[in-house]
């Protein structure tokens, strides 16, 4: 076979010359340096703060910066125009740390004092999971008008598949 | 009854796996053959008991035993049998049990298949596989028990009347069967998809399979037999696991593409990335292990990679199952987080310590030195560096940076899909460059002249084939550079295979199929590897095409009206609402026709399904006209409530997307070819070959 001629080591047995070793070290450093630079610069420039509604509303320095925002969806506020694919809704503040998502969302939407923010998306098909008490995770920027202009929308609906105290429905007569 | 059987066999399996560890350890230490054999039998019995336990849960799912809360929470009376069976891995408790079942199966198979050929490593393999199995069985027994049942305590205050326990607590009664059936949850509608039904088992097989190479490596470290034995023993296990992991990742992508809509297949979501991490280290290992086999180099490095792959498997399991990825603090949300983290830490710490110990003893020294910057072994090392660079980048942006920023700066920083796409493409392209040049380089030292001669024809072929993409209207310069690099890698694989084929045809008088079989037989990894490279090339072409040249539009159409995009005409005919399907869902479906150059080519029916029994109740299901050239992908966005005359559609054209799936199939075939070399040989020949190898 032709490839056998390829695989014969040509310089078997010779000692590695010093200049060669320096070559290896240099090439290795350049390679690792490039990789380190890529990861480092990406880490510095590409990150987005993951914020709560309170943080976005109360800190004007975030205005115009690309951030991620999480909150609970208010079902009554959802307005979708299928012809223009423009989607508006409001979310309310949920804390960044919680033990039970379903409970946290439920408390948030029923708290009249919770901070609210209006969200606008363009060119978006209304997601199946966009409903009352869903958790919305948005990527976008806060506009001068106080509306959060999102480009990406992720939703979580823990309601049925992650009950706080599961199985309560089994009790008869509920 | 089923709950008792399942739970007790779990406990027995746990006890037996602990026994196997002790017996194998003592047997090895005192050189007592009967003890080691007893440990082996214990592995088989443990597998038997986990099988009984898993069988009990599966049976409970099939016969609708809703007294078991797992069955109640993942199935409902209206579910078809197929999804009832796949609900075994539909949620945490069941999927952990299923995971243990696969793990026990792998351990039993490894012990049986490698008993004679690698007897010396067996006690170690038993100890490490059973230790890992015992951990997961323990999690099922104490933390995520799939066999707990519902009990009612009518004397308790409201809100606390429903209890979960395996055995009946005092003063409680079992809820009635009808009430349980009425309230049963059913599987999340998003998961009712063929890809989602088989994606988890494939991924688990891939994850769990890496336990075997890990156990062999640990056994080698423990026994001090650090020759190539452990690598030979684990080679096929590694390839098999890699095959399943690749298949699992691709099925996941396909599921996302079909079900999540929007035409995306990889979003760099932390959960997806957690599954990608072991694949990246595992792929690096598959490459660098060849250097050790051929040249006796990179021994310590390979050891690190195989241990790292398994560490990544456990980390991925921990990250996806504990809820770590949303926030560090969701840690505590699932009871599994802390034990999983400690286990991951333990595995990583012990394996690192063992490897360092042997390294300091000088047992992982290389037999050759690197001689030239331009040699096959150096290029393999560069390949490894790039794979690991991708690994670290993905790990850091998905988990490292978010956790560090939250712990130390009290701010959560996250990295989105666009970020990954923007920063990872140079590294991904570098892999394709290496795929093009490394197979043409020689061991030790490559002369530039020879290399130039070898690459000339693939370069010509790649430039010529680049013309095809240009003619298709893909004129973006950067994408053409990308295409060229990817094509070159593919042509090198094809041309090298062709050269091997022609060289053999010259010598032997045989038909072409015989030659192909003989090539694969004589050098399965070389030619299987080329086929895998070809598959990866096809995937690369699909990725560039579907990301750079995706086109989209949306429009509201009256019945009979059409929209035009990319040379296609899409005409809306009617909307049927309220169709009821056999599993109870209510379907609203639009009917459109797609034509090109005046000829009708397909009928497209995007729809929206409504699941009355579930709260998460609607699902938009796209329909597409699929060809090698593109997917013409249509979503039904909405319609006017009063009349169904006007409806809005969103349309995507995803060029070359199907090459991603076809390339995946080529990759799978290549992996099978590389890992199943002896299947086509008669037993007589196999025997001679085996003897030849053992001499």
Boltz contact constraints between the chains, C-beta under 6 A:
constraints:
  - contact:
      token1: [A, 1]
      token2: [B, 503]
      max_distance: 6.0
  - contact:
      token1: [A, 2]
      token2: [B, 499]
      max_distance: 6.0
  - contact:
      token1: [A, 2]
      token2: [B, 503]
      max_distance: 6.0
  - contact:
      token1: [A, 6]
      token2: [B, 442]
      max_distance: 6.0
  - contact:
      token1: [A, 7]
      token2: [B, 443]
      max_distance: 6.0
  - contact:
      token1: [A, 9]
      token2: [B, 443]
      max_distance: 6.0
  - contact:
      token1: [A, 9]
      token2: [B, 444]
      max_distance: 6.0
  - contact:
      token1: [A, 10]
      token2: [B, 444]
      max_distance: 6.0
  - contact:
      token1: [A, 10]
      token2: [B, 445]
      max_distance: 6.0
  - contact:
      token1: [A, 11]
      token2: [B, 371]
      max_distance: 6.0
  - contact:
      token1: [A, 11]
      token2: [B, 444]
      max_distance: 6.0
  - contact:
      token1: [A, 11]
      token2: [B, 445]
      max_distance: 6.0
  - contact:
      token1: [A, 16]
      token2: [B, 369]
      max_distance: 6.0
  - contact:
      token1: [A, 23]
      token2: [B, 373]
      max_distance: 6.0
  - contact:
      token1: [A, 27]
      token2: [B, 373]
      max_distance: 6.0
  - contact:
      token1: [A, 31]
      token2: [B, 385]
      max_distance: 6.0
  - contact:
      token1: [A, 35]
      token2: [B, 389]
      max_distance: 6.0
  - contact:
      token1: [A, 39]
      token2: [B, 393]
      max_distance: 6.0
  - contact:
      token1: [A, 42]
      token2: [B, 423]
      max_distance: 6.0
  - contact:
      token1: [A, 43]
      token2: [B, 401]
      max_distance: 6.0
  - contact:
      token1: [A, 46]
      token2: [B, 415]
      max_distance: 6.0
  - contact:
      token1: [A, 46]
      token2: [B, 419]
      max_distance: 6.0
  - contact:
      token1: [A, 47]
      token2: [B, 413]
      max_distance: 6.0
  - contact:
      token1: [A, 47]
      token2: [B, 415]
      max_distance: 6.0
  - contact:
      token1: [A, 48]
      token2: [B, 414]
      max_distance: 6.0
  - contact:
      token1: [A, 49]
      token2: [B, 411]
      max_distance: 6.0
  - contact:
      token1: [A, 50]
      token2: [B, 412]
      max_distance: 6.0
  - contact:
      token1: [A, 50]
      token2: [B, 414]
      max_distance: 6.0
  - contact:
      token1: [A, 68]
      token2: [B, 414]
      max_distance: 6.0
  - contact:
      token1: [A, 82]
      token2: [B, 637]
      max_distance: 6.0
  - contact:
      token1: [A, 82]
      token2: [B, 638]
      max_distance: 6.0
  - contact:
      token1: [A, 82]
      token2: [B, 648]
      max_distance: 6.0
  - contact:
      token1: [A, 83]
      token2: [B, 556]
      max_distance: 6.0
  - contact:
      token1: [A, 83]
      token2: [B, 648]
      max_distance: 6.0
  - contact:
      token1: [A, 85]
      token2: [B, 554]
      max_distance: 6.0
  - contact:
      token1: [A, 97]
      token2: [B, 329]
      max_distance: 6.0
  - contact:
      token1: [A, 125]
      token2: [B, 635]
      max_distance: 6.0
  - contact:
      token1: [A, 125]
      token2: [B, 637]
      max_distance: 6.0
  - contact:
      token1: [A, 125]
      token2: [B, 650]
      max_distance: 6.0
  - contact:
      token1: [A, 128]
      token2: [B, 618]
      max_distance: 6.0
  - contact:
      token1: [A, 128]
      token2: [B, 619]
      max_distance: 6.0
  - contact:
      token1: [A, 128]
      token2: [B, 620]
      max_distance: 6.0
  - contact:
      token1: [A, 139]
      token2: [B, 416]
      max_distance: 6.0
  - contact:
      token1: [A, 157]
      token2: [B, 616]
      max_distance: 6.0
  - contact:
      token1: [A, 159]
      token2: [B, 615]
      max_distance: 6.0
  - contact:
      token1: [A, 160]
      token2: [B, 615]
      max_distance: 6.0
  - contact:
      token1: [A, 161]
      token2: [B, 188]
      max_distance: 6.0
  - contact:
      token1: [A, 167]
      token2: [B, 150]
      max_distance: 6.0
  - contact:
      token1: [A, 167]
      token2: [B, 162]
      max_distance: 6.0
  - contact:
      token1: [A, 168]
      token2: [B, 162]
      max_distance: 6.0
  - contact:
      token1: [A, 169]
      token2: [B, 183]
      max_distance: 6.0
  - contact:
      token1: [A, 170]
      token2: [B, 150]
      max_distance: 6.0
  - contact:
      token1: [A, 170]
      token2: [B, 162]
      max_distance: 6.0
  - contact:
      token1: [A, 170]
      token2: [B, 175]
      max_distance: 6.0
  - contact:
      token1: [A, 170]
      token2: [B, 183]
      max_distance: 6.0
  - contact:
      token1: [A, 171]
      token2: [B, 161]
      max_distance: 6.0
  - contact:
      token1: [A, 172]
      token2: [B, 179]
      max_distance: 6.0
